[in-house]
Amino acid sequence: MKRFLFEYEVISTGTKSEFSITELNEEQAKDKIVERVADMEFTEEDDIKIGEMIKILNIEDNYYECEGCT
C-alpha cells in the first residue's frame, strides 16, 4: 500500500488544499479521492477539482500513531 498526496480545490469557494489517501496504486487513489474530499469539505463531488499528485509515500517505511494512542 502507498499513500498518495494530491492538491485539490473546492470550485465554489476557491479553497485550495492537500489531501492524502492510502491505496494500492495511483489509479485506485484517483478513483476514490474525489468522494473523500467532497465528504470532508461538506460539498458535492462535482464541486471538487483534483490537481497534481504531490508525492507518493510507502506506508511500510513510516509509522503513524494518533495522539490519543500514545
C-alpha atoms as an extended CHARMM CRD file, in Angstrom:
* protein
*
        70  EXT
         1         1  MET       CA              0.0000000000        0.0000000000        0.0000000000  PROA      1               0.0000000000
         2         2  LYS       CA              1.0590000000        3.5520000000       -0.6690000000  PROA      2               0.0000000000
         3         3  ARG       CA             -0.1080000000        6.9850000000        0.4610000000  PROA      3               0.0000000000
         4         4  PHE       CA             -0.8140000000        9.4010000000       -2.4030000000  PROA      4               0.0000000000
         5         5  LEU       CA             -0.8290000000       13.1410000000       -1.6490000000  PROA      5               0.0000000000
         6         6  PHE       CA             -2.8790000000       15.3090000000       -4.0440000000  PROA      6               0.0000000000
         7         7  GLU       CA             -3.6850000000       19.0050000000       -4.3700000000  PROA      7               0.0000000000
         8         8  TYR       CA             -7.3730000000       19.8750000000       -4.6070000000  PROA      8               0.0000000000
         9         9  GLU       CA             -9.6450000000       22.8760000000       -4.9860000000  PROA      9               0.0000000000
        10        10  VAL       CA            -13.2250000000       23.4670000000       -3.8910000000  PROA      10              0.0000000000
        11        11  ILE       CA            -14.5610000000       25.1860000000       -7.0140000000  PROA      11              0.0000000000
        12        12  SER       CA            -17.4280000000       27.0970000000       -5.3700000000  PROA      12              0.0000000000
        13        13  THR       CA            -15.2340000000       28.7320000000       -2.7050000000  PROA      13              0.0000000000
        14        14  GLY       CA            -11.8130000000       28.7260000000       -4.3680000000  PROA      14              0.0000000000
        15        15  THR       CA            -10.3320000000       26.9740000000       -1.3400000000  PROA      15              0.0000000000
        16        16  LYS       CA             -7.1380000000       25.0720000000       -2.1840000000  PROA      16              0.0000000000
        17        17  SER       CA             -5.5600000000       22.4340000000       -0.0070000000  PROA      17              0.0000000000
        18        18  GLU       CA             -3.9770000000       18.9700000000        0.0410000000  PROA      18              0.0000000000
        19        19  PHE       CA             -5.3560000000       15.5510000000        0.8890000000  PROA      19              0.0000000000
        20        20  SER       CA             -3.7810000000       12.1120000000        1.0140000000  PROA      20              0.0000000000
        21        21  ILE       CA             -5.3060000000        8.7140000000        0.5200000000  PROA      21              0.0000000000
        22        22  THR       CA             -3.9450000000        5.1930000000        1.0320000000  PROA      22              0.0000000000
        23        23  GLU       CA             -4.4850000000        2.7710000000       -1.8450000000  PROA      23              0.0000000000
        24        24  LEU       CA             -2.7010000000        0.0270000000       -3.7570000000  PROA      24              0.0000000000
        25        25  ASN       CA             -1.9930000000        2.1750000000       -6.8160000000  PROA      25              0.0000000000
        26        26  GLU       CA             -2.4580000000        5.6550000000       -8.2640000000  PROA      26              0.0000000000
        27        27  GLU       CA             -5.4990000000        4.7270000000      -10.3590000000  PROA      27              0.0000000000
        28        28  GLN       CA             -7.4290000000        3.4940000000       -7.3190000000  PROA      28              0.0000000000
        29        29  ALA       CA             -6.3960000000        6.5910000000       -5.3740000000  PROA      29              0.0000000000
        30        30  LYS       CA             -7.6920000000        8.8810000000       -8.1310000000  PROA      30              0.0000000000
        31        31  ASP       CA            -10.9760000000        6.9300000000       -8.2570000000  PROA      31              0.0000000000
        32        32  LYS       CA            -11.6700000000        7.4060000000       -4.5330000000  PROA      32              0.0000000000
        33        33  ILE       CA            -10.1270000000       10.7380000000       -3.5790000000  PROA      33              0.0000000000
        34        34  VAL       CA            -12.8770000000       12.9700000000       -5.0180000000  PROA      34              0.0000000000
        35        35  GLU       CA            -15.5090000000       11.2380000000       -2.8940000000  PROA      35              0.0000000000
        36        36  ARG       CA            -13.4130000000       11.5250000000        0.2670000000  PROA      36              0.0000000000
        37        37  VAL       CA            -12.5120000000       15.1890000000       -0.2720000000  PROA      37              0.0000000000
        38        38  ALA       CA            -16.1360000000       16.0890000000       -1.0430000000  PROA      38              0.0000000000
        39        39  ASP       CA            -17.2200000000       14.3760000000        2.1800000000  PROA      39              0.0000000000
        40        40  MET       CA            -14.5670000000       16.1830000000        4.2010000000  PROA      40              0.0000000000
        41        41  GLU       CA            -15.4400000000       19.5790000000        2.6570000000  PROA      41              0.0000000000
        42        42  PHE       CA            -19.2290000000       19.0130000000        3.0160000000  PROA      42              0.0000000000
        43        43  THR       CA            -19.8860000000       19.5570000000       -0.6890000000  PROA      43              0.0000000000
        44        44  GLU       CA            -20.7780000000       17.6400000000       -3.8410000000  PROA      44              0.0000000000
        45        45  GLU       CA            -18.2300000000       15.6520000000       -5.8420000000  PROA      45              0.0000000000
        46        46  ASP       CA            -18.6650000000       17.8880000000       -8.8990000000  PROA      46              0.0000000000
        47        47  ASP       CA            -17.5580000000       20.8570000000       -6.7450000000  PROA      47              0.0000000000
        48        48  ILE       CA            -14.0980000000       19.2890000000       -6.2470000000  PROA      48              0.0000000000
        49        49  LYS       CA            -11.2100000000       19.6210000000       -8.6800000000  PROA      49              0.0000000000
        50        50  ILE       CA             -8.2660000000       17.3200000000       -8.0320000000  PROA      50              0.0000000000
        51        51  GLY       CA             -4.9260000000       18.8250000000       -9.0160000000  PROA      51              0.0000000000
        52        52  GLU       CA             -1.4790000000       17.3440000000       -9.3070000000  PROA      52              0.0000000000
        53        53  MET       CA             -0.1850000000       14.4770000000       -7.2400000000  PROA      53              0.0000000000
        54        54  ILE       CA              2.4520000000       15.9460000000       -4.9350000000  PROA      54              0.0000000000
        55        55  LYS       CA              4.1440000000       12.7850000000       -3.7120000000  PROA      55              0.0000000000
        56        56  ILE       CA              3.8810000000        9.0700000000       -3.0200000000  PROA      56              0.0000000000
        57        57  LEU       CA              4.9160000000        7.5860000000        0.3130000000  PROA      57              0.0000000000
        58        58  ASN       CA              5.4900000000        3.9100000000        1.0640000000  PROA      58              0.0000000000
        59        59  ILE       CA              3.4890000000        3.4120000000        4.2250000000  PROA      59              0.0000000000
        60        60  GLU       CA              5.6280000000        0.4430000000        5.2570000000  PROA      60              0.0000000000
        61        61  ASP       CA              8.5100000000        2.8840000000        5.7620000000  PROA      61              0.0000000000
        62        62  ASN       CA              6.5590000000        5.1660000000        8.1110000000  PROA      62              0.0000000000
        63        63  TYR       CA              4.9330000000        4.6450000000       11.4580000000  PROA      63              0.0000000000
        64        64  TYR       CA              1.8990000000        6.7330000000       12.4110000000  PROA      64              0.0000000000
        65        65  GLU       CA              0.2800000000        6.7710000000       15.8180000000  PROA      65              0.0000000000
        66        66  CYS       CA             -2.5520000000        9.0360000000       16.8480000000  PROA      66              0.0000000000
        67        67  GLU       CA             -2.0410000000       11.3190000000       19.8070000000  PROA      67              0.0000000000
        68        68  GLY       CA             -4.6850000000        9.5230000000       21.8350000000  PROA      68              0.0000000000
        69        69  CYS       CA             -2.9070000000        6.1790000000       21.3740000000  PROA      69              0.0000000000
        70        70  THR       CA              0.4720000000        7.3070000000       22.7290000000  PROA      70              0.0000000000
